[in-house]
Amino acid sequence: MQDNPQTQTNIHKGYHIEDYFNVILPESMVTSSATSPVWNAYLASINVLGTPMLFSNSTLAQYLTIGYSWTKNAIDKHHIFPKDYLADIGIENDRLRNQIANFTHLDYNTNIDIGKEAPDVYALKYKEILGEETFITSCNQNALPLSLFVRIVLLIFLYSTNPHL
């Protein structure tokens, strides 16, 4: 009996592709390691694709080009859910706050503007500044699902009411 060709194309190294993207990849982002292969692959892919940084027209690649001169504060590694915001709602464990899935790069001024605002607050502000279409494009290009804000706020609420989860 021969496998269905569609099934064969959806299996890689014994895993269904859907399982990889829905289970394995998200689980591999549960790390705060700055040298995580998943984080490095994400950075490499947005650089190769020339993806603008979140809420920006500038690409991260332009700041990482050999010979490019920029000030130390030109870009920042940004907590999507800012550390101070998480501390304010009771999440003070750095291992939890520094998960690689909670990071993106922003230009310095955008990062300062966001500060410790709640993601739902700054997301609405940048949606208004950029316009809905550009905001959605920016989120999509930076692998930031629009539903993230709703889901993570729910998880933070659940964690804050039961830190033993």
Number of C-alpha atoms within 10 A of each C-alpha: 3 5 7 8 8 8 10 11 10 13 14 10 6 7 11 15 16 11 12 14 11 11 11 13 12 12 12 14 17 16 17 18 14 12 10 15 12 18 20 11 11 15 17 13 12 18 18 10 11 15 19 20 22 25 22 16 11 16 19 21 18 14 15 12 10 8 7 8 10 11 7 8 9 11 19 17 13 21 24 25 22 21 21 17 18 21 14 12 12 15 17 14 11 12 12 15 22 20 16 22 21 19 18 19 21 24 21 15 13 17 18 12 10 18 16 19 17 18 20 14 11 16 19 13 13 17 16 12 12 15 11 13 9 16 21 17 14 21 16 13 17 19 14 18 13 13 8 12 17 12 12 14 15 12 12 17 14 13 15 15 11 9 11 7 8
